[in-house]
Amino acid sequence: MSRPEKILVVGGGIAGMVAAAALAQQGFAVTLLESAPQFGEIGAGLTLTPNAMKGLDFIGIMEEAASVAVEPTRQRIQHWEDGRTIVGFDRSNQREKYGAPYITVHRADLHEVMLEAARKSGVNLVAGAAVVSSEGTSVTCADGRVFSGDLLIGADGVKSVIRQRFESTEPHFTGHVAWRCLVPVTPDLQDLSDYPGIIIGPGAMMNRYNVRGSKVMNFVFFARQDGWNEEGWTTPADPDELHTIYGHWCDDAQRLIAAAIQQPLFKWAINARKPLDSWIVDGNVTLIGDAAHAMTPFLGHGAACGIEDAVVLARALAA
């Protein structure tokens, strides 16, 4: 295909926002469509490893992202029965070792930095544009508006509309359910904040890490569970579910549960996508991020892969 002049990105999450900024900085005219009424991010926290941070450095926001995040100096994995440390990780040398930091950050804080980068790069940002179908390199929104470009990029998540161009299969339930909440760091939780990490047990685990200046911890509880597979970020959860699954775990786990049930608690089913033979169709439609390769979160690289997709695509198109 010849060099596209106008690029249309569908989806204003992490992958879409980084792609839009990176492409605009490479000289392309970029329009970014977001289905929500305004640009923003829901959810809670995420982890970005140095490879992802180097992706953010490509669009000039690595240090800005780090400034709204926490750079943990250590992490650990604990045993579910007695809380003992199975393995510890030294994170104090990430910048020296890899040339970029390792961060834990609230999604909304990171997204605001990315949004400002897209604005400064000249991206045409269009909110309230819920795409319902696409043909060629044009998309139609729920309100009837039509947007077109020379290249169409689907960054619209696990339930991607653009992916329907590649296959009709729906996302599949992985058999895992997650619960999340944000918890203020109080004196009785300070030791768990100072040494964040995972408590792991049979078919389940608890993850905790700091955000927002280590004044808040993001808790995520994972377990294998059948019979409920609603994907989303905002479904209220019954606190009794945590007691049922983790009630016999160690004292540290019980402290996490006690803190979690005092806060708004949400749950979602973890859905994923099977690999495609190609992420390109018709020579001018492609996918990035969860739209391309939605995965389970247990290695914490969903956002990192989306960022890498965005940067590699921008570099390839520029070349």
N, C-alpha and C positions, 0 to 999 in steps of 0.2 A: 504494500500500500504506500502511496505517496505521503509525505509529511502532512498530518492533519493540522488545520489552522484553528478550528473550533472544537473544543473537547467538552463533552457533557458528562458530569459525574453525578450518579444517583446515590444519595446516602451521605449524610453529614456526620457520621461517627468518626472514629479515630482513623480508619484506613482512608475513608473518603476525604476527610479534612486534610490529611497529610498529602494525599495525592493531588488535591486541588492546589494547595500551596506550592508543592514541588513543581507541578506542571506549569503553573503561572510564572514561577521564577525562571523556568526554562524558555519563556517567551511565547507560550501558547495562550490563546484566549479561552478561559475556563469558566463554565457555569456549573455551580454546585446546587443540586436540588435536595431539599430536606423535607420529609413528610410532616414533621412536627410544626406547630404554629410558630415556633421561634427556635433559633439555634441554641442548643444546650445539651447537657448530658445527664441522664439519670443513672441509677446504679450507685455503687459505692466506691470501692478501691480497686486498684490494679497494681501489678508489678511490672516494671520495665527493666530488663537486663541491659548490659552495656551495648549489645548489638543493636537493640532498639533505640537506645539513646544516640548512637552514632547516626541512625536514620534521622532522628530529630535534628542532629547537628547539621545534616545536609540542608535542611531548610532554615537553619540559623536559630533554633530555639532550644538547644540542649540545656544550656545553663538556665534559661527562663523556666523550663520544665523542672529542673532540679531545684530551683528556688521555691517552688510551690509544693515540693515533695519532701520526703524524708529519705536520707541515705543511711540505711541500717548498717551498723558495724558488725553485727553478728546475728545469726539465726540458728535454730535448732529443730530437730525432730524428736518428739517425746513419745514414750510408750504409753498406751492407753490405760494399762492396768495400774501402774504405780507412778507415772509421770517422769520416770528417769529419762535422762538425755541419751538417746540412741546414737545420734551423731550431731556434732556442732559444725557450723560454717562460719569462717572468718570473712566478713564482707568489708573490712576496713581498708583493704588495699585495691578495691575495684578500679579506681581511676588510674593508679600506677600500673596495675597488671594489664588492664584492657584499653586504657586510654579514654574511658568514659565511665560515668557513675552507674550504680545500681540503685534504683529508686522504688519506693512505694508511695502511691499518690492517690488522692481522691479523683475520680474520673472527671467531675465537674471542674476542678481546678486545672487539670491538664487540658481539658477541652477548651477552656477559655483562652489558654495560651495558644493553642492550635488555631482557634477561630481568629484571633488577632493577627496571627501570621498569614492566614488566608486573606484577610482584609487588606493588610499591607502589601500583599503580593498582587492585588488587583483582581482577585476572584470575584465573579458575579455571584453573590450568595442569595439564594431564593428559598425562603422558608414557606411552610404551608403548601408544599408542592408534593402531594402524595401520588407517586407514579402507580398507575394501575395496569399499564400495558406498554409495549414497545414494538416498533416495526422499523426495520432498517436501523438508522442511528437517530431515530426520533422516539420520543416518549409522550404518552398522553397521561395527564393528571386527572384525579377524581373530579376536579372542578371544570374539566374540559380543556384546559390549557395544553398546548403542544409545544415542546421544546425540541430543538434539533442541533446536531453537531456533525462534525466529520468523523468523530470517534465517540463511542458510548462506553462508559465504564460503570459497571454495576458494583457499588460498594454498599449495597442495601441489606446486608446482614443475612442471617441464617434463613430467613423467610423471603429471600430475594425475589423480586418480580422479574428482574433482568435474567436471572438464572433459568427462568422458564423457557428462555430461548435455547437453552442447552439440553434440558430434560424436564419432564413433567413430574418427576418423583418429588415427594414432599420430604422435609427433614425427618430423620428417624430418631426415636427416643433411645438414649444410650443406656437406660436403666439406672441412671443416677439423678438424684434430686439434691438441690442446694438450698440452704437458708442463709440469709445475710442480715446484718445490722451494723450500725455504727454506734460505738460505745465510748463515752467520755473516759479518759484515763484518770481514775481516782487513786488515792493513796493505797487502797487495798488491792489495786490491779497494777501498781507501778512495776513490780518485779516481772509480771508477764509482758508489760510494755517494753521493759528494758531488755528482755531476751525473747523476742518474738519468734514465731515459727509454727510448727504443725504438731498436733497430737494425733497419732495414727493408730488405728485399730482394725479389727476384721471388718472389711466392707464399708468402712467409714473413716472420716478424719475431720479435724477441726483446724482451721487456719486462722491466724491472727497476725496483723501487722499494723504499723503506725501510719497515720496520715495527718495532715494539717498540724505540722510542728510537733508531732508526737503528743498532742493534746487529745487525740481521738484515735481509737483503734477500729479497724475494719475486721469484723468477724465473718467468716464463711464456714458453714458446716456442710459437709458432703456425706451422703449415704446412698447405698443401693436401695431402691424402693420401687415396687411395682404398683400399677393401678392408677397413677396420676402422672400426666405428662404434658402439663400446660407450660409452654415456653413463654417467658416474659420476666420483667424485673419488678413488678409492682403488686403481685398477689399477696395479700396479708396471710401470715402463717399462724398456726395455733402453737403457742409455746409448749404445750404438752407433748408435741411431737419430739421436741428436743429431749425432754425427760424420758420418753419412751425409748428412744434410740441410744442415748448417751448416759442414762441415769446411773448405770453401774460402772462408769469410767472413773478415772482417778480424781483426786481432789482439785487439781488445776482445771480439769474439764468441768467440774461442778461449779467452780468460780466463774468460768466463762459463761456457762448456762445461766447462772444467777444474774450476771450482768446483762446478758442478751435479752432475757425476758422482760427486763425493765424498759426496753427500747422498742420502737416500731420494728417488727420482724417480718421479713418477706421471704417468699420461697419461689423457686422456679425449677422446672424440669430441664435437664441438660440435653439438648438436641444437637445433632451433628449431621454432617453431610458425607456421603460416600464420594470417593475421588472421581473426578471427570477425566476423560481421555485428553481433553484440551480445555484451556481457559479462554480460548478464542473461537468465535463463530463469525462467519461471513467476512472475516478479515478485518473488521472494524468494530467489533463488540467484544468486550472482555470483562472479567470479574476479578475482584481483589478482596482480601479480608475474608470475613465469615461467609460472604456470598460465594466465594470460591472454595473455601476449605474449612468450614466450621468444624471445630474440634472440641474435645473435652478439655477442661481447664487445668488439669492436674500438673502440668509442667509450666503453667503460667506464661505461655507464649502466644496466646491468641492475638493480643494487641501487638506484640512484637512482630509476628508474621504479617499482620496487616500493614504496619509501618514499612517493613522491608519490601512488601509488594509494591507499595506506593512509590518508594524511592527508586527501586529498580525499574519500574515501568516508566517513570519520568526520565530517568537517565537513558533508557533504551530508546524512547521516542525522540529525545533530544539528539541522539547519535544517528 
